[in-house]
Each structure stands twice: as C-alpha cells, then as structure tokens.
Amino acid sequence: MHVEKIYLDHAATTPVLTEVFNAMKDVYLEHFGNASSVHSLGQDAKELLEQSRETVARSFGVLPEEIVFTGSGTEADNIAIQGTAFKQKGQGKGNHVITSNIEHPAVQQTCRYLEKFGFRITEAPVDEDGIVDLDRFQDAIEPETVLATVMNANNEIGTIQPIREIGEILADKGIIFHTDAVQAFGKIPINPETDGFQLLSASAHKIYGPKGVGILYLKGCGKDADGNPYLQPIMGGGGHESGWRSATENVPGIVGTAKAVEIAFQELEEQANRETRLRDRLIDAILDTIPNTVLNGHRTKRLPNNANISFEGVDGEALLLRLDVAGYEVSTGSACASHGAKASHVLQALGRDPRTMQGSLRMTIGRSTTTEQIEAFLADLGPIVEDLRALSQKI
Ligand code: PLP
C-alpha cells in the first residue's frame, strides 16, 4: 500500500500555487498599507488592489468595475441573493425566488433564511443525472419571481447545469439571475456575455488561490439598463468595494487571487483536457472492475476533475477512513456536508436509494494529480471495497 499522501479532494480546496504564494508574500511584507489610507503606502496597496481587479476582469472578459472582492464564495452568494431579494422586494416587485434542489448550503441556506422575511422559495428539481429539469424550472416562474439562483456546476457530483438555457428562459422577464460558479470558475468556459446571468460568485481557494477571498461579478456594476441598482449591499460599513462589500480589503489575498485567476484562465483548456482524461480513466476503471458501483451525476456533462461513485453495500465513512490510512484523501460528499451525518441532499435529489447513497465517494483531481497516482489509487481501492463488503456481511 501507498505511504505517500495522494490528495484527491480538490473540490474541497486546493493548495496555493508557488506563484500565488510569492505574489502574496511580497504584499504581506512590503505593501501592507490599508488601501483606504491616503499616504503612499496606502496608495501603493490601492494600486495593487485595482491591478488585481483588472487582471480578474480581463481573464473573465468583463469590466473591472463589475468585479467585487469578498471574504469568501459564501459571502459572494449571500450578497448576490440577499442583496437582490431585499432590493427587489423593497421596490414592490415580488417575493418569490427560484433555486435548484442541489445547491451548496451557501445558496440553499441563504434562500431558506429569506423565508423568515416573507419570501417564498421554489427548489426546481434535477433529473436522475443531476441536471436541472428545464420544464419544471420554467413552470416555477411566477409573476412574483424576482430572483433565480442556480449553480454553474455542482460541488458533490460535478454536473454542469444548462446555464445558458436558464438564462434564455429568464431573459426579458425582469428576473435577476445569479449563478454560484465556485466550482466551475477557472475550470470550464463561462461566458458572461451569452450565458444570461447578472451575478456570479467564485472563490479563490478552489483554483489554487488563498482561502478567504471570494469574487462577485455584478453585470453593469449592479445596475439595470436604466441605471437602477438591482441589488443592495447587505453589510453596513465604510463603503469599500464601491459600497458593495464594506471591510478593509485583504490586499495580499486579492493579489494572490488575481494571480490564481490569471493562471487558471490561461491554462483552462490544457488543464481541463488533462484532468478529463484522468477522470475518465478513474470512472471507467471503477465501474468496469468493481461490481455494484454507480456513477453519480451525468457521464459527460460534469466538471473535468469530478468523479462521484456509489459503492453498494459499503459505508462511505468507513471507506474514506480506510483510504485515508492507505494514503488517499477523498471525500464522501462536500467538505461541509461531511461534518454532519445527514445523507447528502444532492444524492437524494437524484433519487438514489439510501443503501446506495451511504457508500458514496467523491474523488476530485487537480493540477498535481498524475496517471501514476490514479493507477495507485485504483490498485488499492478494489481490495479495500471488497474487504469492507466482506466485513459488513459478517455483521
Ligand atoms: N458554493 C459552492 C458550489 C462550493 O463548492 C463552495 C465551497 O465548497 C462554496 C459555495 C463556498 O465557498 P467558500 O468556501 O469560499 O465560502
């Protein structure tokens, strides 16, 4: 068995790239000013902040003014969802929000929080492959609908949602469209011109940037074609980030984020192709060689780095722990979901029976994953699964 640790949990988080670390180190040590300070050290930091905004905007193909740095992907989701919902309701436009039933808790729980303030939430269902059912989505639209929030790609099963089609359904209905792209940003092409969303959230730590920096894209700087804001800030404070997110900016983290975004977009196609090959080898080999296994999520409409498989008759936690001892770091669901023992709402949404759901493993590939690592993992996985199945039959 392997002793060297092999990390296959890149959907939970990624290691910071050396280039990112070096870029941040200089800022921490040399350019530590507060970007709001008037003296030169402060203005130095302000310049780095604005250069970073430009880099992110250029990589993504949007305007620098449309990029807001936040404290996390979760915070970007909250500003987008709460900020829009409260603004729209305050203008008397309605109190209904549509989302999907496989969202990350950052979106799902934020929508449920809105219910306390008189909002009604419809969770549009996904099909058995984990793709939002467009007919059911369309049926959910009401005259009172002010916001739709649907993730770009799922964090557990990696399925990529039909964002452009959803954008087309929503176009001209006056419904603001937010997409949580925390797992998709920098990994698959996203086109802010044609995909029809106004708001997008991303997070640096999923793309080899630092933890604790999020990105919120606001089309038209948060204003509609008539120049009226379609959302409002959710925190009071000093008016940083054009008022959208008050708090002293984390300039070192933001500089690191810009470097991570730049590299992710420059190498997107190359990395996606490489990771897709490894992912396909992993999925095919498991399904072909280990009996009673089921792939969760669509076979091809999935993130290049995600494999999520259920092993019938195996306890997922036990499998994770056995793999950990053998040197492989994987996940049973999303990092957040695995704190609680609750069955994954995402697998439930696919209609999986409880016995199958219990033994699900998420394996997510990254930049440093090699063919040798995948082959070593495959060589060890089969015997461990067999062993656990034999044990559970004895109990
Ligand atoms: N949305 C999705 C789809 C995620 O996968 C995550 C993190 O796992 C988040 C939101 C939250 O991002 P952050 O960890 O930056 O708060």
Residues whose N, C-alpha, C, O or C-beta is under 5 A from the ligand:
A	BS01	PLP	A11 A12 S72 G73 T74 H104 A106 A153 N155 D180 V182 Q183 S203
